[in-house]
Amino acid sequence: MRGFRSFRFSTAALAATLAILASNAHAELVPYKIAGDAIPASLTGSQGDATRGRAIVANHNTGLCLLCHSGPFPQDKFQGTMAPDLAGAGARWNEGQLRLRIVDASKFNAATIMPPFHRVDHLTRVAPAFRDKPVLTAVEVEDVVAYLMTLK
């Protein structure tokens, strides 16, 4: 947790994050089945778009991935060190394993600090305007999975 306590959101970054979360107000959760440590089937029935997925991962206001993870983004000096490096993610995990980690990592690791990006139940400290709204839509989850699979 080194460095976590000293991280502070700027007012602009927090406002941008809240606006993005609000944009997913229309998003509905998609049912899925867990098999072991994975969600084997696509949430949308099709493969995601790796280009859109990279944009989500690299954007500090959308997926917020680089808050905790580092990755192959040499132009970005602000990357986290609290979670695994995303470089090589597609070699370490299969699509289903990555999908579960994004949807809800607590399903295979109850002690994880990774937030659920496609779950809305049993969450704490959620502002009323964002309750019952996932951080990422099913399409966005699939886009991120598609991108991470390119990182071999």
C-alpha positions as CSV (number, residue, x, y, z in Angstrom):
1,M,0.0,0.0,0.0
2,R,3.1,2.2,-0.2
3,G,2.1,5.5,-1.8
4,F,-1.6,4.9,-1.7
5,R,-2.3,7.2,1.3
6,S,-0.5,10.1,-0.4
7,F,-2.5,9.9,-3.6
8,R,-5.1,12.7,-3.9
9,F,-7.6,13.3,-6.6
10,S,-7.7,16.8,-8.0
11,T,-11.1,18.4,-8.1
12,A,-11.1,18.3,-11.9
13,A,-10.1,14.6,-12.0
14,L,-12.8,13.7,-9.5
15,A,-15.4,15.7,-11.4
16,A,-14.4,14.0,-14.7
17,T,-14.6,10.6,-13.0
18,L,-18.0,11.3,-11.7
19,A,-19.2,12.5,-15.1
20,I,-17.9,9.3,-16.7
21,L,-19.6,7.1,-14.1
22,A,-22.8,9.1,-14.7
23,S,-22.6,8.4,-18.4
24,N,-23.0,4.7,-17.7
25,A,-26.3,5.4,-15.9
26,H,-28.0,3.7,-18.8
27,A,-25.8,0.6,-18.5
28,E,-27.3,-2.6,-17.2
29,L,-25.5,-5.5,-15.7
30,V,-25.2,-8.5,-17.9
31,P,-25.6,-11.9,-16.3
32,Y,-22.6,-14.2,-16.4
33,K,-21.5,-17.6,-15.2
34,I,-18.2,-18.2,-13.4
35,A,-16.2,-21.4,-14.0
36,G,-13.3,-21.7,-11.6
37,D,-11.4,-18.5,-11.7
38,A,-12.9,-17.2,-15.0
39,I,-16.0,-16.0,-16.8
40,P,-15.5,-18.0,-20.0
41,A,-18.2,-16.5,-22.2
42,S,-18.2,-12.9,-23.5
43,L,-20.6,-10.6,-21.7
44,T,-21.8,-9.3,-25.1
45,G,-21.6,-12.5,-27.2
46,S,-18.8,-11.0,-29.3
47,Q,-15.2,-10.1,-29.0
48,G,-14.3,-6.6,-27.8
49,D,-12.4,-3.9,-29.7
50,A,-8.7,-3.8,-28.5
51,T,-8.3,-0.2,-29.7
52,R,-11.2,1.1,-27.6
53,G,-9.9,-1.1,-24.7
54,R,-6.5,0.5,-24.8
55,A,-8.2,3.9,-24.6
56,I,-10.2,2.8,-21.6
57,V,-7.1,1.4,-19.8
58,A,-4.9,4.4,-20.6
59,N,-7.5,7.0,-19.8
60,H,-7.1,8.3,-16.2
61,N,-10.8,9.3,-16.1
62,T,-12.5,6.2,-17.6
63,G,-11.2,2.8,-16.3
64,L,-8.8,4.3,-13.8
65,C,-6.6,1.2,-14.4
66,L,-3.3,3.2,-14.2
67,L,-4.2,4.4,-10.8
68,C,-3.0,1.1,-9.4
69,H,-1.4,-0.7,-12.4
70,S,1.5,0.2,-14.6
71,G,1.7,-0.9,-18.2
72,P,3.2,-0.3,-21.7
73,F,2.4,3.4,-21.7
74,P,5.8,5.1,-21.9
75,Q,4.2,8.5,-22.5
76,D,2.3,8.3,-19.2
77,K,4.4,9.1,-16.2
78,F,1.6,8.6,-13.7
79,Q,1.2,4.9,-13.3
80,G,0.5,2.9,-10.2
81,T,2.6,0.3,-8.4
82,M,0.0,-1.3,-6.2
83,A,-1.2,-4.0,-8.6
84,P,0.4,-6.2,-11.3
85,D,2.0,-4.6,-14.3
86,L,-0.4,-5.0,-17.3
87,A,2.5,-5.8,-19.6
88,G,2.2,-9.5,-20.4
89,A,-1.3,-9.8,-19.0
90,G,-2.4,-11.7,-22.1
91,A,0.3,-14.2,-21.6
92,R,-0.4,-14.7,-17.8
93,W,-4.2,-15.0,-18.0
94,N,-6.7,-16.2,-20.5
95,E,-9.7,-14.1,-21.7
96,G,-12.1,-15.6,-19.1
97,Q,-9.6,-15.0,-16.2
98,L,-9.1,-11.4,-17.3
99,R,-12.9,-10.9,-17.7
100,L,-13.5,-12.1,-14.1
101,R,-10.7,-9.9,-12.8
102,I,-12.4,-6.8,-14.4
103,V,-16.0,-7.8,-13.6
104,D,-15.4,-8.7,-10.0
105,A,-12.0,-9.9,-8.7
106,S,-13.4,-10.6,-5.3
107,K,-15.1,-13.7,-6.7
108,F,-11.8,-15.5,-6.7
109,N,-9.9,-13.3,-4.1
110,A,-11.9,-12.0,-1.3
111,A,-9.0,-9.8,-0.1
112,T,-8.4,-8.0,-3.4
113,I,-8.2,-4.3,-3.5
114,M,-9.3,-4.2,-7.1
115,P,-12.8,-2.7,-7.4
116,P,-15.5,-4.5,-9.3
117,F,-16.1,-2.8,-12.6
118,H,-19.3,-4.6,-13.5
119,R,-21.0,-5.2,-10.2
120,V,-23.4,-3.0,-8.2
121,D,-24.5,-5.1,-5.2
122,H,-22.9,-5.1,-1.7
123,L,-20.8,-2.0,-2.4
124,T,-20.2,0.6,0.3
125,R,-19.7,4.3,0.1
126,V,-21.4,4.7,-3.3
127,A,-23.0,8.1,-3.9
128,P,-26.7,7.9,-4.5
129,A,-26.4,9.2,-8.0
130,F,-24.1,6.2,-8.9
131,R,-25.9,3.4,-7.1
132,D,-27.0,0.5,-9.3
133,K,-24.7,1.6,-12.1
134,P,-21.6,-0.3,-13.1
135,V,-18.4,1.5,-13.7
136,L,-17.9,-0.2,-17.1
137,T,-20.6,-1.5,-19.5
138,A,-20.4,-5.0,-20.8
139,V,-19.1,-3.7,-24.1
140,E,-16.3,-1.8,-22.3
141,V,-15.4,-4.8,-20.2
142,E,-15.0,-6.8,-23.5
143,D,-13.0,-4.0,-25.0
144,V,-10.6,-4.0,-22.1
145,V,-10.3,-7.8,-22.2
146,A,-9.5,-7.6,-26.0
147,Y,-6.8,-5.1,-25.3
148,L,-5.2,-6.9,-22.4
149,M,-5.1,-10.1,-24.5
150,T,-2.8,-8.3,-27.0
151,L,-0.3,-7.7,-24.2
152,K,1.7,-11.0,-24.6
